[in-house]
Amino acid sequence: MTLLEVSDLRKDYRTPDGELHTILDVAALSLAAGEQVAIAGPSGSGKTTFLNIIAGILRPDAGRVVFDGTDLTTLSEGRRDAFRATHMGYVFQTFNLLEGYTAFENVLLGMLFGAGADRTLARTLLEELGLGSRMRHRPGQLSSGQQQRVALARALANRPRLVLADEPTGNLDPTQGAEALRLIREMCHTHGAALLLVSHDPGVLADFDDVLRFDELNRASGETA
């Protein structure tokens, strides 16, 4: 069953001198429910912009992003935010954890944008990720690898059908990165979420059977916003 369909997607930006610049021009991409796909491409090629449009954070200038029958490009910003909160999880390279809150609270806060806080699920996710003894620690008290696990728990907190991962190992050393990748893939499989991951790391990409080259997918050239 097809979960995600992208068609004729385009995103433009104006340079400081007023020139229109196309950063994204993607004819088609589809992702099946439960499928795990990696997109390979260098930094500055538009991969983050592409994920942000799929997530509904940005609106394209043309094209469609259809998620399980809903065209996100037709929704208002508020409705896109609500849709993302209940259907998608996002794992960022920089983790984006709130420093003033514990690991447990960071996961609970992520739930507030979806169906509401579920303390049992938040605790279960952190325990599954080996953070049962670190739930009351703040981000600054955790290693980079542990912070990435909290970010993954938060991404899964609203039981998403799709997890987007933007260079999720970029701020980790090779050992931590390999473990983070294993956990991301394993947790998505366990919780029934499809995974769309972008990376420029050959070690990460080698772990996937399905790898798409972004320079072939994107007919435009440019830099991420």
C-alpha positions in Angstrom: 0.0 0.0 0.0 1.4 3.4 -1.0 1.7 5.7 2.0 3.5 8.8 0.4 3.3 10.1 -3.1 5.3 13.2 -4.2 4.7 14.6 -7.7 6.0 17.5 -9.7 7.4 19.2 -6.6 9.1 22.6 -7.0 10.5 25.1 -4.6 11.9 28.5 -5.5 13.9 31.1 -3.7 14.8 34.7 -4.6 18.4 35.6 -4.3 19.3 39.0 -2.7 19.5 40.6 -6.1 15.9 39.4 -6.9 16.8 36.5 -9.2 14.5 33.5 -8.9 16.4 30.3 -8.1 14.9 26.8 -8.2 16.3 24.7 -5.4 13.9 21.7 -5.7 12.4 20.1 -8.8 11.3 16.5 -8.1 9.2 14.7 -10.6 8.1 11.8 -8.5 8.7 9.8 -5.3 6.6 7.1 -3.6 7.0 5.3 -0.4 5.0 2.2 0.8 3.7 1.7 4.3 6.5 0.3 6.4 9.2 0.8 3.7 12.6 2.1 4.6 14.4 4.2 2.0 17.6 6.3 2.2 18.3 9.3 0.0 22.0 10.0 -0.7 23.3 13.5 -1.4 25.9 16.0 -0.3 25.2 18.8 2.1 23.6 21.8 0.4 21.9 19.8 -2.3 18.3 20.5 -1.1 17.6 17.3 0.9 16.5 19.2 4.1 14.2 21.4 2.1 12.7 18.3 0.5 12.1 16.6 3.9 10.6 19.9 5.3 8.1 20.0 2.4 7.1 16.4 2.9 6.6 17.2 6.6 4.5 20.2 5.8 7.0 22.6 7.5 7.4 24.3 4.1 4.9 24.7 1.3 6.1 24.0 -2.3 5.6 26.5 -5.1 4.2 23.7 -7.2 3.4 20.0 -7.0 1.7 17.7 -4.6 2.6 15.8 -1.4 -0.1 13.1 -0.8 0.1 11.3 2.4 -2.4 8.4 2.7 -4.9 10.2 0.5 -4.4 13.7 2.0 -2.7 16.4 -0.2 -0.7 18.4 2.3 -0.1 21.2 -0.1 -3.8 22.1 0.0 -3.8 22.5 3.8 -3.2 25.7 5.8 0.0 26.0 7.9 -2.0 25.2 11.1 -3.6 22.1 9.6 -0.2 20.9 8.2 1.3 21.3 11.7 -1.6 19.3 13.2 -1.3 16.6 10.5 2.4 16.3 11.0 2.0 15.9 14.7 -0.4 13.0 14.4 1.0 11.2 11.4 4.8 11.9 11.2 7.9 11.8 13.3 11.0 13.9 12.6 14.6 13.1 13.7 16.9 16.1 13.3 20.7 16.1 13.0 20.9 18.6 15.9 18.4 16.7 18.1 16.4 19.9 19.0 15.8 18.9 22.6 14.7 21.5 25.1 17.6 22.0 27.6 15.4 22.9 30.5 13.5 19.7 30.5 14.3 16.1 31.3 14.4 13.3 28.7 11.0 12.1 29.9 9.6 15.6 29.7 11.0 16.2 26.2 9.1 13.1 25.0 5.9 14.2 26.8 6.1 17.7 25.3 6.3 16.1 21.8 3.0 14.3 22.5 1.2 17.5 23.4 1.0 18.4 19.7 -0.7 15.0 18.9 -3.2 13.0 20.8 -1.9 14.2 24.2 0.6 13.1 26.8 0.8 9.4 27.4 3.2 8.9 30.3 3.2 5.1 29.9 4.1 5.2 26.3 6.8 7.8 26.9 8.4 5.7 29.6 8.1 2.6 27.4 9.8 4.2 24.4 12.7 5.5 26.6 13.1 2.1 28.2 13.1 0.3 24.8 15.9 2.7 23.8 18.0 1.8 26.9 17.3 5.1 28.7 15.3 3.7 31.6 17.9 5.1 34.1 18.3 8.4 32.3 14.7 9.6 32.0 15.2 12.3 34.7 18.4 13.6 33.1 18.4 16.8 31.1 20.0 16.9 27.6 23.3 18.5 29.0 23.7 15.5 31.3 23.4 13.0 28.4 25.9 11.9 25.7 25.3 12.8 22.1 24.2 9.2 21.4 21.8 9.3 24.4 20.4 12.7 23.2 19.7 11.1 19.8 17.8 8.3 21.4 15.6 10.8 23.2 15.0 12.5 19.9 14.0 9.2 18.4 11.6 8.5 21.3 10.1 11.9 20.7 9.7 11.2 17.0 7.9 8.0 17.8 5.8 9.4 20.6 2.6 10.0 18.6 2.7 6.6 16.9 3.6 8.0 13.4 3.2 6.1 10.2 6.2 7.9 8.7 9.5 8.9 10.3 11.7 11.4 8.5 15.4 11.5 9.5 17.7 14.3 8.4 21.3 13.3 8.7 20.5 11.6 12.1 24.1 10.4 12.6 25.8 13.7 11.5 26.7 14.8 15.0 27.8 11.4 16.3 31.1 9.5 16.2 31.1 6.4 14.0 30.3 4.0 16.9 27.4 6.1 18.2 26.2 6.7 14.6 26.1 3.0 13.8 24.1 2.4 17.0 21.8 5.3 16.4 21.1 4.0 12.9 20.4 0.5 14.1 18.0 1.8 16.7 16.2 4.1 14.2 15.6 1.2 11.8 14.7 -1.3 14.4 12.3 1.0 16.2 10.6 2.1 13.0 10.1 -1.6 12.1 8.9 -2.5 15.6 6.4 0.4 15.7 5.2 0.0 12.1 6.5 3.3 10.8 8.0 3.8 7.3 11.3 5.5 7.3 12.7 8.1 4.8 16.3 9.0 5.8 18.7 11.4 4.1 22.4 11.2 4.5 25.8 11.9 2.8 27.6 9.3 5.0 28.6 6.2 2.9 28.5 4.0 6.0 24.9 4.9 6.7 23.8 4.5 3.1 25.5 1.1 2.9 23.1 -0.2 5.5 20.1 0.3 3.2 18.9 -1.9 0.3 16.9 0.9 -1.2 19.1 4.1 -1.8 18.0 6.9 -4.1 20.5 9.5 -5.4 19.3 13.0 -4.7 21.1 14.4 -7.8 19.0 12.1 -9.9 15.8 12.7 -8.0 16.2 16.5 -7.9 16.4 18.0 -11.4 17.4 21.4 -9.9 20.7 22.3 -8.3 21.2 24.7 -5.3 21.6 24.9 -1.6 19.3 24.1 1.3 17.6 27.0 3.0 
